[in-house]
Amino acid sequence: MTNNHSKGRAIALLPIAVFLLFFIGSGLITGDFYSMPAIVGFLIALIIAFLQNKKLSFVQKLRLASTGVGDENILTMCLIFLAAGAFSGAVRAAGGVESTVNLGLSILPGNMAVAGLFAIGCFISISMGTSVGTITALAPIAAGISDKTGFPMAICAGAVVCGAMFGDNLSIISDTTIAAVKTQGCDMRDKFRENFKIVLPAAIITLGLFYFLGNTNEYQVNGNLDYSLIKVLPYLFVLIGAVSGVNVFVILIIGTVLSMLVGLGTGMFTATKMFTHVGNGIMSMYDITVISIIVACIITLIKEYGGIDFVLNFIKSRISSTKGGELGIAALALLVDICTANNTVAIVMAGPIAKDISEEFGVTPRRSASLLDMFSSMGQGLIPYGAQLLAAASLTGLTPFAIIPYCFYPLLMGISGLIFIFIKNKD
């Protein structure tokens, strides 16, 4: 079925507004953002989406929603969640999380722990090319560091999300980078150079902020720091595999098997309990997997009703200069990501419009690709219904809203991007 709304319809964005109203509103009214489970808010938004557009029957809407669920990006993301859950359950039961945390705290000074989490997250994500994979690998370690040091869990989780978004935006094997380069017709190397010089100040300031937060508080390491290198082995494999560019599924599956072998070998659990721990880990990811499916349904219907077209045309109609072109591409990427909750999809959808804008107003392809990637990643690292914050929240027992205040890097990346736009065009 094709979308015939050439100019788009603002009312099509109503489900997103309803979700934010219910989810944020309930938290503000009760003072507790745990009062409404995210999945309930999304179900309400989905109902609103199904009630819209009387021209389509319920069956037609259901068929449309199912095509969104069947999207390659959505299926891949859900499978990553389940594979990450299996690894998390196995490695935790085998003692890998506690040993890895203790090893890290034995090497790093306590006041460097959170800044170290951000730096490691940057390293892993730029090597692995996936922010969700990075978060699922590091979030349990962040939770362990919080328990051991007394650092607020939200700060530790924020450091992981920030590091994950660094590589999501820059890695040459990231799907967002590939999509940006392909849609804008520039060389990967040129895009990386352009992008890196813009985001480097944001990364340095973020590192400084996390160091400052750790250095100005009297947090002490609690308990002993005993660790076993054999129990750390599964995490080392995952990290080395990520750096080597091994597929995230392969890394997580082999890491899970390795964790089970380590757990059996060290007597942490018996063979009869081995798969129970793996199953518990997978079940811990059910909520976020179901939420991802529901969000895919909502976004597909919003797109069909003309919500995305409205955003695209709204931005394009307000551009009149090179600076305006760059600001338009940035706003386009950010708004489409907010509407789709997937920065890769946002780049693919906004890419052709951004290409037209860049050619018409003299924006270089490498700059256009960088802006698309940066500002869609900015949105993805800040929206409470994006996979990254949902994964971090799920793995640390927090809500996305508890983590957002410490998502310094996505916000600073956007600010840095705006500064570069105005510096370049100041004369």
N, C-alpha and C positions, 0 to 999 in steps of 0.2 A: 504494500500500500504506500502511496507517495503522499508527501505533504504539499498541499496546494496553497498554504498560507505564505505568499511571497513576502509580505510585509510583516508577518508574524502577529501574535496576539499577546498582549501583556497579561491578560487574565489566565493564560495557560501556565504562568508561573505560580499560580495560587497554591498548589500543593506544597511547594517549598516554603512559602510564607506561613502556611498553616502549621507545618512541622515546627518551624522556628518559634512561632507564637505559642504553641502548646508546650514545647520542650523547654524553652527559655522561660516562658511565663510561669509554668508550674514551679520551676526552681526559684524564681524571684518571689513568688507568692509564699511558698512554704519555707524558703531559705535553705532548701535542700535539693540539689540537682539530681539526687538519686531518687527523688519522689516519683518521677515518671520514667520507667524504663525506655530506652531509646526505641526499642522495637515497637512499643505502643504508639509513640509519636509517628513513626514511619507508617504504621498500619492506618492511622487516621489520615495521613497524607495520601496514601494509596487509595483509600475510599473516596477522598475528594477528587482525585484524578479520574477515578472510574465514573463519578457522578457528572463530570464535565463533558462537554461536546455531545449533545443529543443526536448529532448526525450519525454517530457510530453506535452500533448495537453493543451490548455487553460482550457477546461472543467475539466481535471484531476487536474490541479493546483487549480482551483476554489474549487473543492471537497476537496482537501487537506487543503486549507485555512479555509474552513468552519469547518473542524474537530478541528482546532486550536481554533476557536472562541467558539466552543461547549465545550471546556475543562472546567472542574469543577472550577478550580482556576480562570479562566477568567470570567466566569459567576458570580461567587461569588463576585469577585472584582467589577464588573460593578453594581451589585445589591447593594453592600455596598455604592458605589458612589451615586446612586440614593436615597437610604435611608438617607444617610448623607446630601444630598442636601435638602430633605424634612425637616429634623430636623433643618438644618441651616436656611432655609427660615422662618420656623415657629418661632424658638426661637429668631431670630433677630427681626422679626416684633413684637414679644411680649415684646421686651425690655430686653430679657435675656442676650444678649451679653454685652450690655452697663452696666447693673447692675453687672454682674459677673466681668467685668474689674474693675469697680469702687470699688467693694468689695475687690478684690485682691490688688489694689493699696492702699486702706485704711489700709490694714493689713501689707503689705510688704513695706519696704522703697523703694523709687523710684529706687535706684541703685541696688536693688535685684530683680527687676521685670523680667529681662531676664533670670538670673540664676534660678529664681523660675519657669519660664516656662519650662526650661530644666528638673529640678527636678520633676515637676508635670508630664511632659511627660514620664519620666522614670517610675514613679510610675504607671501611667495609662497603659502604654504599657506592662509592665511586668505582670500586672493584667489581662488585656484584651487579650494579646497575638497577637494583630494585629497592625502593624505600620500604615496602612492606616486608620483604625478606630480611632486611637489616633490622627492622623493628622487632620482628618475631624472634630473631636470634639474640638481640641485646636486651629486650625488655625484662626478661627474667633476671638477668644480671643486674640491671638497674634496680629492680625490686630488692635483690639481695644486698646491694650496696646501701640502699636506704635503711634496711633492717639493721645492718651492721654499724652504720655510722650515725644514724639519727637524722641524716639529711631528709627533708620532706620528699615523699615519693613522687610528688608532682614535678619537682625540680629535676629529679633523676630521669623521669619519663620524658620531660621536655628536652633534656640534653640528647636523648636517643632520637627523638623525632627530628630535632634540628640537624643532627648528623646525617640522618637518613635522607632528609630533603636536599642536603648539599650534593650528595652523589646522584640522587634522582634527577637533578637538574644538569649536572656536569658530565656524568659518566658517558663514555662513547658507546657503551653497549646498552644504555638505558633506552627504553622504548620511546620515552618522551623526546630524547635527543634525536633519535633516528627519525621520528615523525616530524620534528621541527626542521631538520635538515632536508628531508625529502620534499616537504610541502613548499619550502622556500627556495629550493634549488641552489644550495650553497655547499661548500666543502666542509666535511666534518671538522677538520683541523682549524679552519678559519672560524667556525662557530665556537669551538672550544676556547680559542684564544680570546675572542671578543667577549664571550660569556664569563671566562675566568677573571679577567681584569675588572669586570663589573661587580662580581660577587665576592671577590677576595676581601675587600674591606668589611663586608658584612660578616664573613666567617671569622676574621680576626677579632672584630668587636664582640661577636658571640662568644668566642673562646674566652675573651677577657671578662665578660659578664659572668660566665659560669665559674671562672676562677675567683672572681670577686665574691660571688655568693658563697663559695666554699671557704674562702680565706677570712671572711669577716664574721663567721659564726663559730662558736665554741662547740663544735661537734667532735665527739670522741668515738673511737672504734670500740664497740661493745663485744665482749666474749673473746674467745681465742681465735687465732687465724690459722688453724691447722688446715692443711690441704694435701691432696694426693694428686700427683701429676698424672697418674693413670686415669683418674676421674675427670681431669681437665682435658684429656685427649679428644673426646668427641667435639668439644668446643674448638679446640685447636684445629681439628680437621675442617670444621665448618668455616672458620676464619681463613685458613690457608686455601681451601677450595674456592671461597669467594674471591680472594685476591687473584687466584689463578684463572678466574673466569669460568669456573665449572657451573653448569646449569643449576639453578636454585633447587629444582626438584631432586636432582641427583644428589646434591649436597645434603639436603634434609633427610632423604631416605637412607643414605649410607650413614649419616650421623645418628639416625634413630637405631639402626641395626648395631652400630658401634656402641651406642649407649646401653643397649640391652646386653651385649656381650660383657661390657665393663661392669654393669650391675650384677650380672650372674657371677663373674669372676671374682668380684670383691665381696660377694655375699650380701649386697644391699637388698636384694630380693631373690625369690626363688623362681624357678622356671614356670611354676603354676601361676605366679602373680605378674609375670613379665608383661603379658599382653593386656592385663588389667590396667597397668600404668599407662601403656600406650593409648588404650581406649579412653582413659580418663582425660588424657591430654587432648585427644581429638574432640571429646565432648565439650571441653572448655572453650572450644572455638565455634560451637554450634551457633551461638547468638550472633556473632559477627558475620558468619556465613549466611545465615538467614536474612540478616539486615542487608547484606550486599545484594542478595537476590531481590529483596523488596525495593531497594533503591534503584536497581536496574529497571524494574517494572515502571516505577514512577517517572524516571528520566525518559524512558522510551515514549511514554504517553505525552509528557510535556513537549518533547520534540515533535511528535505528530500533531499536536494541537497548535503548534506555531510559537511556542515559548522561546526556543533557541533562535528562530528566525527574527523574532522581535528584538532580541539582544543584538544580533549581528547587524541588523539594519539601523538600530538606534545609534550604535557607535559609528558606523560608516557615514551616516548622514551628517555628522558633526565634525568632519575633518576638513581642514583647508590649507595646511602647510606641512612642511617636513616634520617640525616638532609635533604638530597635531597628529600627523601620521603615526609617529612613534608612540605618542600617548594613546592614540586610538587602538593600535595593535596591543599595547599593554592592557588597556581596559577591556578589550575584546577577549583576550586570553583569560583574564581574571574572572570576568562575568560569566563566560561560557563554562569555566571550571566550576564556579559556584552553582551553576544550573545543572551540571552533569556529574559532579562529584568524582570526576576521573580526569586527571590532567592529560593523559594520552588521548582520550576521546576528545577533550576540549581542543587540543592542538590539531587533530585531524579535521575537526569540524570548522575551526576558525582559520585554519591554514590557507585555504583558497582565497578567503576574503582578505587576510593579511597580505597575501601575495599581490593581490590587486592594489591594495593600499600602498605597499612598498614601491611598486612600479609607477604608480601615479604621482606619488609625492617624494620620490627620490630617496627612499630608505634602502640601505644596502641589504642584500639577502642575509648576510651573516648577522647584521644587527636585528633584522626582523625575526630570524630564527631564534636568536638569543632572547629577545623580548617575549616571544611566544612561550618559550620554555620556562623562563624565569617567573613570569607573572601567573602562569597556570600552576607552577609548583608552589608559588606563594599562596595562592588560594587553597591548594590541596593540603598544605601544611597548617592551615588555620581553620578550615571549616569543620565543625564538630561532627558532621556526618560523612566525612571522607574516610577511606579505608585506613589511612595511616593513623589518625587519632583514635579511631574506633579500635584498631588493633592494639595500640599502646594502652588504651584504657582497659580493654578486655584482659590484657596480660598483667596489669598492675593493680586491678581492682578499683580503678578510679573512674571518673566520668571524663569525657573529652573536655568539658568546661574547666575542670581542675587543672588540666595540662596546658591549655591554650595560653594562659598568662606567661608561661615560660618557653613558648615557641618563639624565641627571639629571632632565630635565623630567617625563617620565612618572611617575617615583617621587615627585618633589616635588608633582606635581599630586594624587596620591593622598593624600599626607600632608596637604596643604592642605585637601583635601576632608574628611578625618577631623577635622581641627581645627575646621573650620566646623560640622560636625555636633555636636561636643561643646560648642562655644561657644554655639550656639543653644539647646541643651537642658541647659545647665549648671545651671539653676535648676528 
